[in-house]
Amino acid sequence: MQYFIINGLTKEGKKFRPSDWAQRLAGVLSCFTPDPTVVGRQIAYSEYVTPNVIDGISCVVIENKLRDVSPLAWKFIVDFAESNSLQTYETDVKPD
């Protein structure tokens, strides 16, 4: 599988809070880009970890390449999902 998805629903089916959790989690692995020509966008999400919405539910899409590039970041992401009892799945197709 190429993508690991953390869904914004708990294993019990409850919506995970806060509502911006996906942006916060992806933000932990983002980079600051001090480009003065880019107005309002100084934070750039990692190419491996991005927030998304699938079927109306916030989620985070993680490329499995992250396992090799940064094993500690991968562990952090997986531990976050497990410790918050979030639904996860893997897929070969990158969500839009």
C-alpha positions in Angstrom: 0.0 0.0 0.0 1.2 3.5 -0.8 -0.9 5.6 1.6 -1.8 5.3 5.3 -5.0 7.3 6.1 -5.9 8.4 9.6 -9.6 9.1 9.6 -11.2 11.7 11.9 -13.5 9.2 13.5 -12.8 7.1 16.6 -13.1 3.4 16.5 -16.4 3.9 18.2 -17.5 6.1 15.3 -17.4 9.4 17.1 -16.1 12.5 15.4 -12.6 13.4 16.6 -12.1 16.9 18.1 -10.9 19.6 17.8 -12.2 20.1 14.3 -8.8 21.3 13.0 -6.9 18.2 14.4 -5.8 17.1 10.9 -4.2 20.5 10.1 -2.5 20.5 13.5 -1.1 17.0 13.1 0.2 17.7 9.6 1.5 21.0 10.8 3.8 19.2 13.3 5.7 17.9 10.2 5.5 21.0 8.1 8.2 23.5 7.2 8.4 27.2 7.6 9.1 28.9 4.3 10.2 32.5 4.8 9.3 33.6 1.3 8.1 37.3 1.4 6.5 36.9 -2.0 4.1 34.3 -0.8 1.4 36.2 1.1 -0.4 34.3 3.9 1.4 31.0 3.2 4.6 30.7 5.2 3.9 27.2 6.3 4.2 24.3 3.8 2.9 20.9 4.6 5.3 18.0 4.1 4.9 16.2 0.8 4.5 13.0 2.9 1.8 14.2 5.4 -1.1 16.3 4.3 -4.5 17.1 5.8 -7.5 16.2 3.6 -11.3 15.6 3.7 -12.7 12.3 2.6 -16.4 11.8 2.4 -16.9 14.9 4.6 -14.6 13.6 7.4 -11.2 15.3 8.2 -8.3 13.0 7.8 -4.5 12.9 7.3 -3.0 11.2 4.3 0.5 9.8 4.9 2.7 8.5 2.2 4.3 5.2 3.2 7.6 6.5 2.0 7.7 8.4 5.3 8.6 5.1 7.0 12.0 5.1 5.3 12.6 8.9 5.2 11.8 9.5 8.9 11.0 6.4 11.0 10.6 8.6 14.1 8.0 10.8 12.3 6.2 7.6 11.1 6.1 6.3 14.7 4.8 9.6 16.0 1.9 9.6 13.4 1.0 5.9 14.1 1.2 6.4 17.9 -1.1 9.5 17.6 -3.7 7.4 15.7 -3.5 4.5 18.2 -3.5 6.6 21.4 -6.6 8.5 20.2 -8.3 5.3 19.0 -8.7 6.7 15.4 -9.8 4.7 12.5 -7.0 4.0 10.0 -6.6 2.2 6.7 -4.2 1.8 3.8 -4.8 2.3 0.1 -2.9 2.3 -3.2 -4.9 5.3 -4.5 -4.1 8.8 -3.2 -7.3 10.6 -2.1 -8.1 13.8 -4.0 
